């Protein structure tokens, strides 16, 4: 029981550190946050910090991976039913992705800033290698693959669509668009609304392009 208690406490401390870092990163650049800042918000000591992370950089990578995981899980959990074909599943997932970006602009902005600094900043080779492995695992079985493969199989998406390369193209395009949205001020309602409309239009055009039907109503929302 004592061993379990210590393990639970250890897990909780790790989660508290990640949550504290994420909270701070949403308020300012992660390059300006230090270990003391994170420990103060998490309510733990530096000794506890080093039981979980070797450096601030390691914590930054952990937050990046957690945000990417939360985003992909949100998109995967988009409303669906057995009546939906692959095309409809894809449209539902892409619109859920827009909704995620609208709800969590700070997370999307963090991904952007991380990507901009990843190659230029002096991270250790081990951290970079671990992150590349994480990204490659996501690419090998992309979270959009089920919808794309289902669409090709049921005939709602073009048979010459290569699901994996198409998934990578959609990811790159969507992230570029959503990251632009994340830079809009929260108080700039008109520009935010305009960007959401552009994103919705992009999804409509993308799904329509991949569709086997030329005369089709806009993608599901």
C-alpha positions, 0 to 999 in steps of 0.5 A: 500500500505504501508503495502504491501511495508513493507511486500515486504521489509521484504520478500526481506530481508529474501531472501537476508539473506538466499542468503548471508548465502548460498554464504558464506557456499559454500566458507567455513564451516558453523560452521565458519560463524557468524551473522556479516558475513551474515549481511555484505554480505546481507547488513542488520543490526543485528536487521534485522537479528533477525526479521527473525531468532532467531539464526545462527543455524536457518538460517543454517537449512533454507539453508539446507531445501532450498537446498534440495527443489531446488534439488528435484525440479530440479530432478522433472523437468527432461525432460519428455513426454507423450510418456515416460513410468515409467522406462524412467521417472525414468532414466531421473530423475536420470540422471538429479540428476547427472547433478544437482550434477555436476552443484552444488557440493557445495550444495551437499557438504553442505548437507553432512556436515549438515548431519554429524553435525546434531546429534552431534552438539548442535542444539535446540530440536525445530530446530531438530524437525522442520527439522525431520518434513520437512524430513518426509513430503518429505519421505511420498510423495517422489519425485521419487514416480510418476515415480516408480508408473507409471513404475509399472502400465505400466509394465516397472518396476517390479510389486513387486517393492514397490515404497516408500521403493524403492524411499528411497533406491535410495535416500540414494544410490544416495546421497552417490554417489553424495556426494563423487563426491562433495568432488572432487577438481574442478581442478581435471578434470579426477577424476570428469569425472571418478565419473560422469561415475561411477554415470551414470553406477550406474543409468544404473544398477539400472534402469536395475535391476528394469526393467521388460526387461532383454535385454535393452539399457542403461538408457536415458541420 
